[in-house]
Amino acid sequence: MTIKGKATSLDIAHLAGVSQPTVSRALRGSPSVNPETRRRILAIARELNYKVDKNASNLRCQQSGTLALLFFEDPTPDDSLINPFFHSMLGSITRACALRGYDLLVSFQQLSNNWHADFEDSHKADGLILLGYGDYLESESKLQRLVEQGTHFVRWGAALPGEPGVSIGCDNFQGGHDITAHLLAQGRRRIAFLGHASDHYPEFFERYRGYAQALREAGLEPDPALQVDAITTEQSGHVAAAALLDAGAGFDALFAASDLIALGALNSLREHGLRVPEDVAVAGFDDIAMASFVQPGLSTVQQDTKQAGEVLVDSLIRLIQGEPVEPRTLPVRLVLRGSSAAG
């Protein structure tokens, strides 16, 4: 191999057929690089007599004073592709960063295998805040790779045992329990649940488990016919409620795993000539802005987005500074409106 002038990591990347960030990871011994690829890169580096510039390396190791907030692209009726619940959290995270002297870089999570590694190697940010993830079982391997390569990151999600990295989330189980207990206190006995109830969606599953516990405490067993899968969109809630009605599953209340699902269900109920709350009481989860503007107002479980933003930023900064950080579960509270008033 012949290179004019001093060899660079870009030269090695070209000859090895990999990206420059992959070369950087291989040269510093990152476990995220395939062993065979690492051996090939090291062999090329030796042949080119490549020497790591320690001054430049030290500069790359310095902190940038920037945190990255990465959204998962959710299906939305507008062009934002951001779950409305995260809009208020964006504000609280921005304020928390400003108070602590950090800049905030906002972007979307990319689907390429190395999107997380590229963020670290390009030194755009000292750490990552991840909001949203879609199907958890599909995203889990990417979270595990972040842990393996030593990336500083925190995520908003169910803080359950055994999950990779540090998760900050609300008490989904308690919220699901309390809103269901409220519906039961209104005299409702056939309470449907709209939302996935599996490990693919841990937050929804915890809300379902709380719902099921409240039913059992009232002497009722959850009816599988009253649970319909739905993702966090109005369209999905509309379809799920229509499926319940078309199946003839009698119900007098409906607990949706998110406000967006609940809002879609409200429209479906109206289209079928049912009154809310007289015929069917409805409740959601999140307390997004729209919940207070619909008629009747939507009863829901409020997550404290101000506290969430502060805890996410504080936890990430502590990780960056080498301090131990544990997952946290934040309390929730009921916000009761007209959609669940006694019939």
C-alpha positions as a printed NumPy array, in Angstrom:
array([[  0.   ,   0.   ,   0.   ],
       [  1.272,   3.424,  -0.887],
       [ -0.111,   6.631,   0.625],
       [  1.22 ,  10.06 ,  -0.259],
       [  2.048,  12.   ,   2.881],
       [  1.115,  11.014,   6.419],
       [ -1.546,   8.288,   6.653],
       [ -4.862,   9.232,   8.252],
       [ -7.761,   7.269,   9.68 ],
       [ -9.696,   8.147,   6.522],
       [ -7.024,   6.356,   4.473],
       [ -7.384,   3.284,   6.674],
       [-11.163,   3.443,   6.365],
       [-10.93 ,   3.561,   2.561],
       [ -8.569,   0.602,   2.368],
       [-10.529,  -1.443,   4.929],
       [-13.876,  -0.66 ,   3.316],
       [-15.403,   0.699,   6.534],
       [-16.412,   4.088,   7.93 ],
       [-13.977,   6.428,   9.675],
       [-15.885,   6.114,  12.998],
       [-15.441,   2.33 ,  12.764],
       [-11.679,   2.839,  12.377],
       [-11.674,   5.111,  15.439],
       [-13.521,   2.524,  17.505],
       [-11.232,  -0.284,  16.359],
       [ -8.067,   1.673,  17.198],
       [ -9.251,   2.359,  20.722],
       [-10.333,  -1.271,  21.231],
       [-14.104,  -0.756,  21.321],
       [-16.021,  -4.06 ,  21.687],
       [-18.653,  -2.746,  19.266],
       [-16.326,  -3.569,  16.324],
       [-16.374,  -7.091,  14.902],
       [-13.078,  -8.874,  15.849],
       [-12.252,  -9.742,  12.231],
       [-12.862,  -6.14 ,  11.164],
       [-10.661,  -4.907,  14.019],
       [ -7.825,  -7.225,  12.987],
       [ -8.049,  -6.013,   9.389],
       [ -7.974,  -2.364,  10.454],
       [ -5.023,  -2.885,  12.811],
       [ -3.075,  -4.725,  10.101],
       [ -3.613,  -1.867,   7.636],
       [ -2.644,   0.683,  10.311],
       [  0.624,  -1.159,  10.978],
       [  1.433,  -1.42 ,   7.272],
       [  0.853,   2.318,   6.828],
       [  2.89 ,   3.026,   9.984],
       [ -0.129,   4.912,  11.284],
       [  0.358,   6.604,  14.646],
       [ -2.501,   7.927,  16.746],
       [ -2.173,  11.674,  17.3  ],
       [ -2.389,  11.784,  21.085],
       [ -3.047,  15.522,  21.166],
       [ -5.977,  15.13 ,  18.794],
       [ -7.158,  12.104,  20.763],
       [ -7.097,  14.118,  23.971],
       [ -9.125,  16.841,  22.314],
       [-11.712,  14.276,  21.242],
       [-11.92 ,  13.031,  24.83 ],
       [-12.781,  16.464,  26.137],
       [-16.442,  17.085,  26.874],
       [-18.409,  19.096,  24.345],
       [-20.843,  20.648,  26.825],
       [-23.7  ,  19.354,  24.669],
       [-26.375,  16.723,  25.314],
       [-28.301,  15.058,  22.486],
       [-32.055,  14.519,  22.695],
       [-33.08 ,  11.851,  20.189],
       [-36.751,  11.227,  19.377],
       [-38.192,   8.03 ,  17.988],
       [-40.174,   8.794,  14.832],
       [-43.81 ,   8.13 ,  15.76 ],
       [-46.665,   8.029,  13.252],
       [-48.485,  11.364,  13.597],
       [-51.165,  13.121,  11.509],
       [-48.85 ,  16.126,  11.06 ],
       [-45.248,  16.352,   9.855],
       [-43.651,  16.444,  13.325],
       [-43.378,  12.64 ,  13.768],
       [-43.147,  13.364,  17.509],
       [-45.589,  11.945,  20.046],
       [-47.485,  14.99 ,  21.461],
       [-46.714,  13.778,  24.978],
       [-43.043,  14.543,  24.363],
       [-43.674,  18.162,  23.312],
       [-43.908,  19.418,  26.895],
       [-41.008,  17.201,  27.949],
       [-38.884,  18.839,  25.238],
       [-39.463,  22.189,  26.931],
       [-38.537,  20.914,  30.387],
       [-35.393,  19.169,  29.081],
       [-34.328,  22.345,  27.26 ],
       [-34.763,  24.437,  30.416],
       [-32.941,  21.88 ,  32.574],
       [-29.982,  21.871,  30.159],
       [-29.837,  25.677,  30.118],
       [-29.852,  25.849,  33.92 ],
       [-26.928,  23.426,  34.052],
       [-24.909,  25.146,  31.345],
       [-25.385,  22.538,  28.607],
       [-26.403,  23.037,  24.991],
       [-29.044,  20.688,  23.61 ],
       [-28.875,  19.008,  20.223],
       [-32.266,  17.687,  19.053],
       [-32.568,  15.023,  16.38 ],
       [-34.223,  11.702,  15.541],
       [-32.983,   8.222,  16.327],
       [-31.644,   6.681,  13.12 ],
       [-32.299,   3.12 ,  12.056],
       [-28.708,   2.337,  10.992],
       [-26.847,  -0.077,  13.234],
       [-24.189,   2.486,  14.154],
       [-26.235,   5.646,  14.719],
       [-25.448,   5.649,  18.433],
       [-21.742,   4.951,  17.938],
       [-21.455,   7.674,  15.304],
       [-22.798,  10.207,  17.789],
       [-20.06 ,   9.333,  20.265],
       [-17.214,   9.144,  17.753],
       [-18.056,  12.446,  16.056],
       [-18.249,  13.919,  19.569],
       [-21.417,  15.817,  18.817],
       [-22.571,  15.242,  22.383],
       [-21.355,  13.956,  25.735],
       [-24.439,  11.789,  26.224],
       [-27.841,  10.856,  24.845],
       [-31.432,  11.222,  26.059],
       [-33.725,   8.807,  24.217],
       [-37.458,   9.501,  23.994],
       [-39.622,   6.76 ,  22.497],
       [-38.627,   3.4  ,  21.105],
       [-41.512,   1.708,  19.249],
       [-41.439,  -2.056,  19.762],
       [-39.18 ,  -2.508,  22.8  ],
       [-38.032,  -6.011,  21.874],
       [-36.751,  -4.661,  18.547],
       [-34.884,  -1.752,  20.182],
       [-33.415,  -3.702,  23.111],
       [-30.354,  -4.909,  21.163],
       [-29.436,  -1.305,  20.241],
       [-29.701,  -0.267,  23.878],
       [-27.454,  -3.175,  24.838],
       [-24.862,  -2.036,  22.294],
       [-24.866,   1.414,  23.877],
       [-24.088,  -0.203,  27.224],
       [-21.316,  -2.372,  25.748],
       [-19.496,   0.547,  24.153],
       [-19.751,   2.707,  27.267],
       [-22.007,   5.399,  25.814],
       [-23.589,   7.683,  28.392],
       [-27.353,   7.557,  27.89 ],
       [-30.667,   7.655,  29.692],
       [-34.085,   6.836,  28.281],
       [-37.677,   7.629,  29.12 ],
       [-39.428,   4.311,  29.599],
       [-40.606,   1.733,  32.071],
       [-37.901,   1.363,  34.742],
       [-38.044,  -2.426,  35.013],
       [-35.396,  -4.892,  36.271],
       [-32.892,  -6.157,  33.725],
       [-33.293,  -3.396,  31.135],
       [-30.085,  -2.108,  29.499],
       [-28.835,   1.242,  30.795],
       [-30.685,   3.751,  32.938],
       [-34.423,   4.152,  32.466],
       [-36.488,   6.957,  33.966],
       [-40.236,   6.473,  33.821],
       [-43.501,   7.052,  35.605],
       [-45.38 ,   4.598,  37.814],
       [-47.363,   3.032,  34.982],
       [-48.716,   0.227,  37.164],
       [-50.059,   2.593,  39.812],
       [-51.556,   4.89 ,  37.189],
       [-53.346,   2.006,  35.489],
       [-54.595,   0.761,  38.849],
       [-55.837,   4.118,  40.087],
       [-57.718,   5.178,  36.941],
       [-59.402,   1.754,  36.776],
       [-60.338,   2.003,  40.462],
       [-61.87 ,   5.405,  39.676],
       [-63.981,   3.903,  36.882],
       [-65.069,   1.099,  39.212],
       [-66.071,   3.698,  41.824],
       [-68.386,   5.216,  39.198],
       [-70.274,   1.914,  39.121],
       [-68.672,   0.633,  35.914],
       [-68.098,  -3.111,  35.739],
       [-67.349,  -3.934,  32.102],
       [-64.173,  -1.911,  31.587],
       [-62.319,  -2.355,  28.306],
       [-58.582,  -1.779,  27.836],
       [-57.212,  -0.401,  24.565],
       [-53.444,  -0.838,  24.131],
       [-50.858,  -3.588,  23.768],
       [-50.52 ,  -5.843,  26.798],
       [-47.208,  -7.606,  26.133],
       [-43.442,  -7.264,  26.612],
       [-43.24 ,  -5.534,  23.223],
       [-44.678,  -2.389,  24.896],
       [-43.562,  -2.458,  28.569],
       [-45.204,   0.834,  29.577],
       [-48.592,  -0.206,  28.192],
       [-48.156,  -3.642,  29.741],
       [-47.564,  -2.116,  33.172],
       [-50.704,   0.024,  32.74 ],
       [-52.633,  -3.114,  31.799],
       [-51.28 ,  -4.965,  34.844],
       [-52.454,  -2.122,  37.09 ],
       [-55.869,  -2.22 ,  35.394],
       [-56.107,  -5.984,  35.919],
       [-55.108,  -5.686,  39.593],
       [-57.804,  -3.076,  40.265],
       [-60.409,  -5.321,  38.653],
       [-59.348,  -8.294,  40.768],
       [-59.47 ,  -6.186,  43.932],
       [-63.109,  -5.483,  43.028],
       [-63.825,  -9.197,  42.573],
       [-63.715,  -9.077,  38.762],
       [-61.511, -11.025,  36.372],
       [-60.112,  -9.236,  33.306],
       [-62.035, -10.348,  30.211],
       [-59.712, -11.045,  27.244],
       [-62.555, -10.01 ,  24.921],
       [-62.319,  -6.484,  26.356],
       [-58.625,  -5.973,  25.521],
       [-57.706,  -4.745,  22.035],
       [-54.178,  -3.939,  20.852],
       [-53.507,  -0.32 ,  19.867],
       [-50.472,   1.901,  19.353],
       [-50.31 ,   5.569,  20.366],
       [-52.304,   7.192,  17.567],
       [-55.869,   8.473,  17.305],
       [-56.406,   6.266,  14.259],
       [-55.374,   3.164,  16.196],
       [-57.729,   4.079,  19.056],
       [-60.573,   4.65 ,  16.6  ],
       [-60.024,   1.25 ,  14.983],
       [-59.663,  -0.553,  18.323],
       [-62.903,   0.884,  19.738],
       [-64.741,   0.069,  16.513],
       [-63.445,  -3.513,  16.713],
       [-64.855,  -3.86 ,  20.24 ],
       [-68.225,  -2.525,  19.158],
       [-68.373,  -4.622,  15.99 ],
       [-67.564,  -7.742,  18.019],
       [-70.541,  -7.043,  20.258],
       [-68.414,  -6.963,  23.389],
       [-70.602,  -5.177,  25.901],
       [-68.745,  -2.589,  27.958],
       [-69.67 ,   0.446,  30.033],
       [-66.197,   1.991,  30.388],
       [-62.991,   2.187,  28.44 ],
       [-59.433,   2.763,  29.693],
       [-57.021,   3.639,  26.888],
       [-53.268,   3.199,  27.418],
       [-52.655,   6.718,  26.069],
       [-54.661,   9.89 ,  25.54 ],
       [-54.261,   9.668,  21.771],
       [-55.841,   6.198,  21.791],
       [-58.631,   7.553,  24.016],
       [-59.306,  10.5  ,  21.698],
       [-59.654,   8.161,  18.734],
       [-61.962,   5.931,  20.758],
       [-64.152,   8.926,  21.662],
       [-64.772,   9.639,  17.995],
       [-65.57 ,   5.999,  17.306],
       [-68.067,   5.859,  20.175],
       [-69.826,   8.972,  18.893],
       [-70.01 ,   7.56 ,  15.376],
       [-71.773,   4.513,  16.824],
       [-74.318,   6.711,  18.613],
       [-72.969,   6.186,  22.122],
       [-72.849,   8.995,  24.688],
       [-69.811,   9.746,  26.847],
       [-69.978,   9.34 ,  29.808],
       [-73.65 ,   8.327,  30.003],
       [-73.267,   5.114,  27.979],
       [-69.505,   4.612,  28.177],
       [-67.053,   6.3  ,  30.533],
       [-63.644,   6.955,  28.959],
       [-60.194,   7.535,  30.463],
       [-56.704,   7.881,  29.014],
       [-53.101,   8.213,  30.15 ],
       [-50.553,  11.091,  29.735],
       [-52.624,  14.299,  30.112],
       [-51.563,  15.825,  26.797],
       [-52.856,  19.333,  26.065],
       [-55.71 ,  18.092,  23.882],
       [-57.186,  16.103,  26.798],
       [-58.531,  19.287,  28.408],
       [-59.96 ,  20.737,  25.176],
       [-62.169,  17.893,  23.915],
       [-65.821,  17.703,  24.937],
       [-66.304,  16.216,  27.406],
       [-62.846,  16.75 ,  28.889],
       [-60.816,  13.542,  29.076],
       [-60.09 ,  11.953,  32.448],
       [-56.522,  10.753,  32.46 ],
       [-53.342,   9.911,  34.363],
       [-50.908,  12.796,  34.441],
       [-47.167,  12.259,  34.09 ],
       [-45.101,  15.142,  35.479],
       [-43.122,  16.196,  32.394],
       [-41.348,  19.007,  34.258],
       [-39.928,  16.62 ,  36.839],
       [-39.238,  14.036,  34.126],
       [-37.115,  16.465,  32.107],
       [-35.132,  17.537,  35.151],
       [-34.472,  13.952,  36.274],
       [-33.432,  12.852,  32.765],
       [-30.919,  15.694,  32.444],
       [-29.573,  15.372,  35.997],
       [-29.183,  11.603,  35.639],
       [-27.312,  11.924,  32.339],
       [-24.942,  14.583,  33.677],
       [-24.166,  12.39 ,  36.686],
       [-23.387,   9.485,  34.341],
       [-21.064,  11.711,  32.302],
       [-19.299,  12.732,  35.515],
       [-18.784,   9.089,  36.458],
       [-21.297,   8.981,  39.291],
       [-23.552,   5.956,  39.921],
       [-27.115,   6.397,  38.674],
       [-30.073,   4.113,  39.343],
       [-33.314,   3.823,  37.326],
       [-36.152,   5.913,  38.772],
       [-39.914,   5.632,  38.791],
       [-41.764,   8.942,  39.16 ],
       [-45.229,   9.292,  40.736],
       [-48.38 ,  10.003,  38.731],
       [-51.704,  11.603,  39.61 ],
       [-55.256,  11.373,  38.332],
       [-56.807,  14.292,  36.456],
       [-60.563,  13.694,  36.425],
       [-62.808,  15.387,  33.864],
       [-66.234,  14.915,  32.329],
       [-65.524,  11.8  ,  30.275],
       [-65.716,   9.57 ,  33.349],
       [-68.427,  11.259,  35.436],
       [-71.043,   8.996,  36.955],
       [-73.742,   7.996,  34.472]])
